[in-house]
Amino acid sequence: MAALNTDRKQLEQLINGDKPVLVDFWAPWCGYCRRIAPVFDKIAEQYKDVLEAVKINVDQDEGMSDQLGIEIIPTLVLFRKGKVVASVTNPPSKAAIDSFIAENMA
């Protein structure tokens, strides 16, 4: 299951739900974003029972990334009950994303 591409309205509904949400802020022109896309899709599949994994294209929805102060992409942001729990910029590997999730879901 690939990560869901979403917009601000859908994201706001998701982050206010019961399930934590991991958001990948990315852009199509970002080479590193394209390289980690398959890894993020694996994360979406692996964690589908415990969190929602979604993607926001910063070129199509600048407001959300501006609101969160995201200046570098890719940035992953974990939300729980409508609040930002943690974020990580340019995660180097799937293992790093796994660690980020484990540390912040406890």
C-alpha positions in Angstrom: 0.0 0.0 0.0 1.5 3.3 -1.1 1.3 6.4 1.1 -1.7 8.5 0.3 -1.2 11.8 -1.4 -3.4 14.3 0.4 -4.2 17.9 0.7 -4.5 20.3 3.6 -8.3 19.6 4.1 -7.8 15.8 4.2 -4.8 16.1 6.4 -6.6 18.2 9.0 -9.3 15.5 9.2 -6.7 12.8 9.6 -4.5 14.5 12.2 -7.5 15.1 14.4 -8.5 11.5 14.3 -7.5 8.7 16.7 -4.6 7.3 14.7 -1.2 9.0 14.6 -0.3 10.4 11.2 3.2 10.5 9.6 3.4 13.2 6.9 6.1 13.4 4.2 6.4 17.0 3.0 7.9 16.7 -0.4 8.1 18.1 -4.0 8.4 16.5 -7.4 11.5 18.5 -8.3 13.3 17.3 -5.1 15.7 14.5 -6.0 16.1 13.2 -2.4 12.3 13.2 -2.0 12.0 11.0 -5.1 14.7 8.6 -3.7 12.9 8.1 -0.4 9.4 7.8 -1.9 9.7 4.0 -2.2 11.0 3.8 1.4 8.1 5.9 2.6 5.6 3.6 0.8 7.2 0.6 2.6 6.8 2.5 5.9 3.1 3.1 5.0 2.6 -0.6 4.5 4.6 -1.7 7.5 2.8 0.6 10.0 -0.7 0.7 8.4 -2.2 -0.8 11.5 -0.7 1.8 13.9 -0.5 5.0 11.9 -1.6 6.8 8.7 1.3 7.6 6.3 0.5 10.5 3.9 2.3 12.8 1.6 1.9 16.6 1.1 3.3 18.2 -2.1 4.6 21.5 -0.8 4.3 23.1 -4.2 0.6 22.4 -4.3 -0.1 23.2 -0.6 2.4 25.7 0.6 0.2 26.9 3.5 0.6 23.7 5.6 4.4 23.6 5.3 4.6 27.4 6.0 2.4 27.0 9.0 4.7 24.3 10.4 7.9 26.2 9.5 9.1 23.5 7.1 12.0 25.0 5.1 13.8 21.8 4.0 12.3 18.8 2.2 11.8 16.0 2.6 10.6 16.6 6.2 8.6 13.9 8.0 6.2 15.2 10.7 4.4 12.9 13.2 1.1 14.1 14.5 -1.0 12.7 17.3 -4.4 14.0 18.3 -3.9 17.1 16.2 -0.5 18.0 17.6 3.0 17.8 16.2 4.9 15.1 18.2 8.2 15.3 16.3 9.8 15.8 13.0 12.9 14.7 11.1 14.5 16.2 8.0 16.2 14.2 5.3 16.1 10.8 7.0 19.0 8.9 5.7 17.4 5.4 5.5 14.4 3.3 6.3 16.1 2.3 9.6 16.3 5.9 10.6 12.6 6.4 9.9 11.8 3.2 11.8 13.8 4.5 14.8 12.1 7.9 14.5 8.7 6.2 14.7 9.7 3.9 17.5 11.1 6.8 19.6 8.1 9.0 19.1 5.2 6.5 19.3 6.1 5.2 22.8 
